[in-house]
Amino acid sequence: MGHSASVVITKSNSRFQSQAEIVFGKDKARISKLCKDGKLLEYLDENVQTLYEAFRNGAQVSSNGACYGWKPSSKEPYKWISYNDVLNRAASIGAGLIANDQAAINSTRIGLYSQNRVEYGIVEQACYTYSMALVPLYDTLGPEACTYIVNQANISLVICDTCKKFSPCLINMRKHQTLKQLSDLEEQGEKSPQEPKPAKPDDICVVCYTSGTTGLPKGAMLTHKGTISTVCSAFVTLENGGVTLGPEDVLISYLPLAHSYERLLEVTVTMSGGRIGFFQGDVKLLMEDIKELSPTLFPSVPRLLNRFYDKVVAGVNESAVKKMMFDMGMKSKQKELQKNVIRNDSIYDKLVFKKIQQGLGGKVRLITTGSAPLSATVLEFLRCCVGCPIIEGYGQTESHALCSMQFIGDASSGNVGPPIPSNLIKLDDVCLQGPSVFVGYLNDEVKTKEVLDKDGWLHTGDIGEWLPNGTLKIIDRKKHIFKLAQGEYIAPEKIENIYVRSTLVAQIFVHGDSLKASLVAVCVPDPDVLPSYAKSNFNITGSIEELVKNPVCISSYIKERVVDYIHLNR
């Protein structure tokens, strides 16, 4: 699919009536209808079965095009480094790792503590060039968790964007660890080059630690084979809807690279020869970065898309004329959506929606979302006003980020699509089996056996149901359903997902007790929004710490902007 101004999809509804098939003898498990001869997908090209090979494939199909982009300063334009330059620097850094007693074997694990940036991708390729495994570390884990990870993963060398940031994590280490600046490693490697020793398909590529809901973080061992099979499944699913990725595509990298969702997206783009532009590291400047970069692919999460929706709606409601035109445009687009037509070249796109589309750079042709449910209202709204396919996926770290994915052109909502071609899905809780399932938690057989049964089924802990068309609907977490004293069953995540729609709510935790008749919640106001709200509504100024202690500000915040918001959005 090209990058013309218009995106038009006109497919028959019959295409979406049966998206998965039952596999007999597998406890009524479902398999994607995109699988050939009932076989799960492992790869599309026998020469591309590892991340080492995938990146080189991108270099080839792009003819050594631009790969990673960054802004040297807020006033300078994006600068780009080519695929081959990334590979050359990766080889030097990998050789530098070997010079620092890091063996070129898969049991060597390299810690990486960094924001999204060009060097992150280069270090990844350095590890894959010499069969090492990467262990991402990030500040939201906290110093105690980072210390635990370094000890548990037996990491002896950590690469940092700035050593000062990681220094608190060195307390209570079991043995001496070394912090290295990337420039030092690269210089050492240039002086003592090494022959590549690429990873194999079954090798671990990343140990991805998840904070989880309780206890210490667990290190999910993700393989080259699992990542490639998942990426190839995404390719097949997208191509089934008429979207083929290539060197013309641009991804904005701002979601945490330490998480499997962003990693999967970036592998998908580089394997296709596309470009990845990194945001400046400041969320407040993200929209400026997007406008300058003009991405064709925009990954997001429901919280950000909800904020985008609320901002657009608030702007529309400022003018009666503007609202009338907007409503007319939405009605026209909704009728087209029912016919599986998604486009951005209608008269209403030019008159009403162009400014919204330009806010995302003007070239977005695909938006992906995951990590939490996106309401049907917001999903339909975005499909109409942005004028491109928006697809929801479902997965977890242990499934290499993805196990089901909506078909492009399916205008339905309330589901996360059918199984991707690299795994089966069956229900008790939602269970997965196939090449895209992880191999276990590092050095933790007990936790591994809690989620991986003897037949290789990964138990996600989520409750789901099959819809008539073979798509999966996620209901809630198995452990997150409880009963109140009056016998009412509560799914707290559903309530949290409604509350967090308010622009004033940054985070919220809902809790209940079977001995109590009501719920309690801990709500964290958004520090960027509450001050302006307090000033404009009550002429109250102060720090976020002062505002949350102000009874006038908080009582109004809870009543008018949270409670009333919930009543309006049920």
Residue pairs with C-beta under 8 A, 6 or more apart in sequence:
1 7
1 242
1 243
1 244
1 365
2 248
3 248
3 296
3 363
3 365
5 344
5 345
6 343
6 344
6 345
7 342
7 343
7 344
7 365
7 387
7 388
7 389
8 341
8 342
8 343
9 241
9 242
9 340
9 341
9 342
9 389
9 408
9 409
10 339
10 340
10 341
11 241
11 340
11 409
12 340
13 340
15 407
15 409
16 407
16 409
16 410
16 412
16 469
17 469
18 33
18 469
18 470
19 32
19 33
19 407
19 410
19 417
19 418
19 469
19 470
19 471
20 30
20 31
20 32
20 33
20 418
20 419
20 425
20 466
20 470
20 471
21 30
21 31
21 33
21 470
22 28
22 29
22 30
23 29
23 30
23 31
23 38
23 424
26 424
26 426
26 433
27 426
28 426
28 427
29 424
29 425
29 426
29 431
29 433
30 418
30 419
30 424
30 425
30 426
30 466
30 470
30 472
31 38
31 40
31 419
31 424
32 233
32 237
32 418
32 419
32 420
32 421
33 418
33 470
34 236
34 237
34 240
34 421
35 41
35 421
40 229
40 421
40 422
40 423
40 424
40 434
40 435
41 229
41 232
41 233
41 236
41 421
41 422
41 435
42 49
42 225
42 228
42 229
42 232
42 422
42 435
43 49
43 228
43 229
43 232
44 232
44 235
44 236
45 57
47 53
47 57
48 54
48 57
48 228
48 271
49 201
49 224
49 225
49 228
50 128
50 198
50 199
50 200
50 201
50 203
50 205
50 224
50 225
50 228
51 124
51 125
51 128
51 199
51 205
51 224
51 227
51 228
51 267
52 125
52 128
52 129
52 196
52 198
52 199
52 224
53 198
54 228
54 231
54 267
54 270
54 271
55 83
55 86
55 87
55 125
55 128
55 270
55 271
56 87
57 271
57 273
58 67
58 83
58 269
58 270
58 271
58 272
58 273
58 274
59 67
59 83
59 84
59 87
59 273
60 273
61 246
61 247
61 272
61 273
62 83
62 247
62 273
62 274
63 247
64 82
64 83
64 84
65 82
65 83
65 247
65 273
65 275
66 80
66 81
66 82
66 275
67 80
67 81
67 82
67 83
67 85
67 86
67 121
67 270
67 275
67 276
68 80
68 81
68 86
68 118
68 121
68 122
68 275
68 276
68 277
68 278
69 78
69 79
69 80
69 81
69 118
69 275
69 276
69 277
69 278
69 293
70 78
70 79
70 117
70 118
70 277
70 278
71 77
71 78
71 79
71 280
71 289
71 292
72 79
74 280
74 285
74 288
77 292
78 277
78 292
78 293
80 275
81 118
83 270
83 273
86 121
86 122
86 125
87 125
87 129
89 122
89 186
90 122
90 123
90 125
90 126
90 129
91 126
91 129
91 189
91 193
91 194
91 196
92 185
92 186
92 189
92 190
92 193
93 122
93 123
93 126
93 182
93 185
93 186
93 189
94 104
94 126
94 127
94 129
94 130
94 132
94 189
94 194
94 196
95 188
95 189
95 190
95 192
95 193
95 194
96 184
96 185
96 186
96 187
96 188
96 189
97 110
97 126
97 127
97 130
97 132
97 157
97 185
97 189
98 104
98 130
98 189
98 192
98 194
99 188
99 189
99 192
100 157
100 178
100 180
100 185
100 188
101 156
102 108
102 110
102 132
102 156
102 157
104 130
104 131
104 132
104 194
104 197
105 131
105 132
106 131
106 132
106 133
106 199
106 200
106 203
106 204
107 133
108 131
108 132
108 133
109 132
109 133
109 134
109 135
109 153
109 154
109 155
109 207
110 123
110 127
110 132
110 133
110 134
110 135
110 155
110 157
110 158
110 159
111 135
111 137
111 149
111 150
111 153
111 155
111 157
111 158
111 159
112 120
112 123
112 124
112 134
112 135
112 136
112 137
112 158
112 159
113 137
113 138
113 139
113 146
113 158
113 159
113 160
113 161
113 165
113 166
113 169
114 120
114 123
114 159
114 160
114 161
114 257
115 161
115 281
116 253
116 254
116 255
116 256
116 257
116 262
116 278
116 279
116 281
117 161
117 278
117 281
118 278
119 161
119 182
120 257
121 266
121 270
121 276
122 182
123 134
123 159
123 182
124 134
126 132
127 133
127 134
127 205
128 198
128 199
128 205
128 224
129 196
129 197
129 198
130 194
130 196
130 197
130 198
131 197
131 198
131 199
131 200
131 203
133 203
133 204
133 205
133 206
133 207
134 205
134 206
134 207
135 149
135 153
135 155
135 206
135 207
135 209
135 219
136 206
136 208
136 209
136 257
136 258
137 146
137 149
137 150
137 158
137 166
137 169
137 209
137 258
138 256
138 258
139 165
140 211
141 149
141 209
141 211
141 217
143 168
143 169
143 171
145 209
145 211
145 216
145 217
146 166
146 169
147 169
147 170
147 171
147 172
147 173
148 216
148 217
149 155
149 209
149 217
149 219
150 158
150 169
150 173
150 177
151 173
151 174
152 219
152 442
152 443
153 207
153 219
153 442
153 443
155 177
156 175
156 176
156 177
156 178
157 177
157 178
157 180
158 166
158 177
158 178
158 179
158 180
159 180
159 182
159 185
160 166
160 179
160 180
160 181
163 179
163 181
166 179
167 179
170 177
170 179
199 205
199 224
200 224
201 223
201 224
201 225
201 228
202 223
202 224
202 225
203 223
203 224
204 221
204 222
204 223
204 439
205 222
205 223
205 224
205 227
206 222
206 227
206 260
206 263
207 219
207 220
207 221
207 222
207 442
208 219
208 220
208 222
208 258
208 259
208 260
208 263
208 397
209 217
209 218
209 219
209 220
210 217
210 218
210 220
210 397
211 217
212 218
218 441
218 444
218 447
219 441
219 442
219 443
219 444
220 260
220 397
220 398
220 438
220 441
220 442
221 438
221 439
221 440
221 441
221 442
222 260
222 397
222 400
222 438
223 438
223 439
225 435
226 400
226 435
226 436
226 437
226 438
226 439
227 263
227 264
227 267
227 400
229 400
229 422
229 434
229 435
229 436
230 264
230 399
230 400
230 401
230 402
230 420
230 422
230 436
231 264
231 267
231 268
231 271
232 421
232 422
233 402
233 405
233 420
233 421
233 422
233 423
233 436
234 264
234 268
234 402
234 405
234 420
235 245
235 268
235 272
236 421
237 405
237 407
237 408
237 417
237 420
237 421
238 244
238 245
238 366
238 408
240 407
240 408
241 389
241 407
241 408
241 409
242 408
242 409
243 365
243 366
243 389
243 408
245 268
245 269
245 272
245 274
245 297
246 272
246 273
246 274
247 272
247 273
247 274
247 275
248 274
248 296
249 269
249 272
249 274
249 275
249 296
249 297
250 274
250 275
250 276
250 277
250 293
250 294
250 295
250 296
250 297
250 363
251 265
251 266
251 269
251 274
251 275
251 276
251 277
251 295
251 296
251 297
251 299
252 277
252 279
252 289
252 290
252 293
252 295
252 297
252 298
252 299
253 262
253 266
253 276
253 277
253 278
253 279
254 278
254 279
254 283
254 286
254 289
255 261
255 262
255 265
255 299
255 300
255 301
256 262
257 263
257 266
259 397
259 401
260 395
260 396
260 397
260 400
260 401
261 299
261 370
261 371
261 395
261 401
262 299
263 401
264 400
264 401
264 402
265 297
265 299
265 368
266 276
269 275
269 276
269 297
270 276
274 297
277 289
277 293
277 295
279 285
279 286
279 289
280 289
284 528
287 359
290 298
290 359
290 360
290 361
291 358
291 359
291 361
292 361
293 361
294 361
294 362
294 363
295 360
295 361
295 363
295 364
296 363
296 364
296 365
296 366
297 364
297 365
297 366
297 367
297 368
298 360
298 364
298 366
298 367
298 368
299 367
299 368
299 369
300 367
300 368
300 369
301 369
301 370
301 371
301 372
302 369
302 371
302 372
302 373
302 374
302 375
302 378
302 497
303 372
303 500
305 367
305 369
305 374
305 378
305 382
306 374
306 375
306 378
306 500
306 501
307 503
308 382
309 378
309 381
309 382
310 501
310 503
311 503
312 356
312 381
312 385
315 322
316 322
316 323
316 326
317 323
325 351
325 352
326 352
328 348
328 352
329 348
329 349
329 351
329 352
329 353
329 384
329 385
330 381
330 384
330 385
332 346
332 348
333 346
333 348
333 383
333 384
333 385
333 387
334 380
334 384
336 342
336 343
336 346
337 380
337 383
337 384
337 411
338 411
340 409
340 410
340 411
342 383
342 387
342 388
342 389
342 409
343 349
343 387
344 353
344 357
344 386
344 387
344 388
345 387
349 357
349 387
352 385
353 384
353 385
353 386
353 387
356 385
356 386
357 364
357 385
357 386
357 387
360 386
364 386
364 388
365 388
365 389
366 388
366 389
366 390
366 391
366 408
367 382
367 386
367 388
367 389
367 390
367 391
368 390
368 391
368 392
368 393
369 390
369 391
369 392
369 393
370 392
370 393
370 394
370 395
370 401
370 402
372 493
372 497
373 392
373 474
373 497
374 392
374 413
375 497
375 501
376 413
376 414
379 390
379 392
379 413
380 411
380 413
382 390
383 389
383 390
383 411
389 408
389 409
391 405
391 406
391 407
391 408
391 417
392 405
392 406
392 415
392 416
392 417
393 402
393 404
393 405
393 406
393 416
393 417
394 402
394 403
394 404
394 405
394 416
394 417
394 472
394 474
395 401
395 402
395 403
395 404
396 403
396 460
397 438
398 437
398 438
398 451
398 458
398 460
399 423
399 432
399 436
399 437
399 438
399 458
399 460
400 436
400 438
402 420
402 436
403 419
403 420
403 423
403 425
403 432
403 436
403 460
404 416
404 417
404 418
404 419
404 420
404 425
404 471
404 472
405 416
405 417
405 418
405 420
406 415
406 416
406 417
406 471
407 417
407 418
410 417
410 471
412 469
412 471
414 467
414 473
415 467
415 471
415 472
415 473
416 471
416 472
416 473
416 474
417 471
417 472
418 470
418 471
418 472
419 425
419 472
420 436
422 434
422 435
422 436
423 432
423 433
423 434
423 435
423 436
423 437
424 432
424 433
424 434
425 431
425 432
425 472
426 433
426 457
427 464
427 465
427 466
428 459
429 459
429 460
429 461
429 462
429 463
429 464
429 478
430 460
430 462
430 463
430 464
430 472
430 474
431 457
431 458
431 459
431 460
432 457
432 458
432 460
433 455
433 456
433 457
433 458
437 452
437 456
437 458
438 458
440 448
440 452
441 447
441 448
450 459
451 458
451 459
451 460
451 461
452 458
452 459
453 459
461 477
461 478
461 479
462 474
462 475
462 476
462 477
462 478
463 474
463 475
463 476
463 477
463 478
463 481
464 472
464 473
464 474
464 475
465 472
465 473
465 475
466 472
466 473
467 473
475 491
476 491
476 493
476 494
477 493
480 491
480 492
480 493
481 489
481 490
481 491
482 489
482 490
482 492
482 512
482 514
483 489
483 490
483 514
484 490
484 512
484 513
484 514
484 516
484 517
484 518
484 519
485 513
485 514
485 515
485 516
485 517
486 517
490 512
490 519
492 510
492 511
492 512
492 519
495 510
495 519
495 521
496 508
496 509
496 510
498 566
498 569
498 570
499 505
499 508
499 510
499 521
499 523
499 562
499 565
499 566
500 507
500 508
501 565
501 569
502 561
502 562
502 565
503 526
503 529
504 525
504 526
504 529
504 530
504 533
504 557
504 561
504 562
505 523
505 524
505 525
505 526
505 562
506 524
506 525
506 526
506 527
507 523
507 524
508 521
508 522
508 523
508 524
509 521
509 522
510 519
510 520
510 521
511 519
511 520
511 521
511 522
512 518
512 519
512 520
523 558
523 562
525 544
525 547
525 548
525 557
527 544
530 544
530 547
530 548
530 553
530 557
531 541
531 542
531 544
531 547
533 557
533 561
534 540
534 541
534 542
534 547
534 550
534 553
535 541
537 556
538 552
538 553
538 556
540 547
540 550
540 552
540 553
542 550
547 553
547 554
548 554
